[in-house]
Amino acid sequence: MEKRLGFVGIIIEEREANAAAVNELLGGFGNLIVARMGVPYEKRACSAITLIVDATTDELGVLAGKLGSLPGVAVKSMLSKTK
């Protein structure tokens, strides 16, 4: 299966309680992550993170699935149509 460029959008609610688990999980997928931008939003006690990834559909599915199973985390992802 070929890798494709894509992105992952992550919203972390109750940032102080949930961000550490997200960061630990992302560390395990560092080989897929090309770039990362995170912005804390104090007004709503949340954070938004965008990842640029180079991954297969299976790899992205595992990453998104594990992120989505964490408490207080919402995730959406997409890969390009072509390699």
Secondary structure, DSSP 8 states (H G I E B T S, - for coil): ---EEEEEEEEEESHHHHHHHHHHHHHHTTTTEEEEEEEEEGGGTEEEEEEEEEE-HHHHHHHHHHHHTSTTEEEEEEE-S--
